Amino acid sequence: MKLACATARMALNKVLVATDLSVVSSSALRFALAISRRYDSKLFVTNVVSPAESAWVPPEYWVSSEQIEQVVRQQMDKLSAKLSGVPIETLIDHGGVAEAISAEVEELGIDLLVLGTHGRKGFDRLVMGSVAEEIFRRVACPVLTVGPGAMSCSPGEAEFKEIIFTTNFGPESLAAAPYAISLAQEFQARLTLLNVVTEHIDACTDPQLIVLDRISRLRALIPEEAELWCRPECVVEFGRAGENILRVAQERRADLIVLGAKSAQGHTAAATHLLPATAHKVVCGATCPVMTVRA
């Protein structure tokens, strides 16, 4: 079924960027500011003062929560003074980072959340967790995650000229399709629709028939009028999803990757720590921002 509603301009009236005042989150902030200017959005900048941040600090360096908040407020005020071009509101919250940001997204009616992530892997990821992944599996709005590989491409203005939309035809990725198509229209970008065949292929099956079938399904996602303002191209690959998505994005010098993300079911930490999620692999390895959308 064609996504007839996909040509409507994506409304981004309120953009929220979460910052821990690090270099990584500074990169995310530049993307959030550029997008807010492009869409005439109000920009909210939030910092969550979390007890987890002081868990690894030796007792001799412990300070009161009031002292921590005072320092954070000073830094946030300095940050706000440097930003211009859009209405800005700074926020300071307390508690678990994922829980606090999810609550802010709902309470403020946020249209886009922007995050920076250090892209932890392996044992470090198991112990410390992946806050960004936990958040984009919780919140209802699209999330633009700026991973460590995308830090160097922070823009002065938001310009997405090469967009990769990847789908496995599940409900999550189909929910992401209208955003990819709308952004391609907004930026007059070249749009690549990518499907990675991860299933085992029987020796008796002709791979070319699978390719033709998947390309047909990809083309069915594109509204007819999309041909007027972008150049959609359908690509089918075989193998591991994360590796192929990153390779295609690298080869095409993508400015943005758009994909669906499954909601966290049950215990969020277990879901994000133990499963080798494609979304997390792509966010960690991409050299451009990654937009995830939940169904």
Secondary structure, DSSP 8 states (H G I E B T S, - for coil): ---GGGGS----SEEEEE--SSHHHHHHHHHHHHHHHHHT-EEEEEEEE-GGGGTTS-GGG---HHHHHHHHHHHHHHHHHH--SS-EEEEEEES-HHHHHHHHHHHHT-SEEEEE-----HHHHHHH--HHHHHHTT-SS-EEEE-GGGGGG--SS----EEEEE--SSHHHHHHHHHHHHHHHHHT-EEEEEEEE-S---TTS-HHHHHHHHHHHHHTTS-GGGGGT---EEEEEES-HHHHHHHHHHHTT-SEEEEE-----SSHHHHHHHS--HHHHHHHH-SS-EEEE--
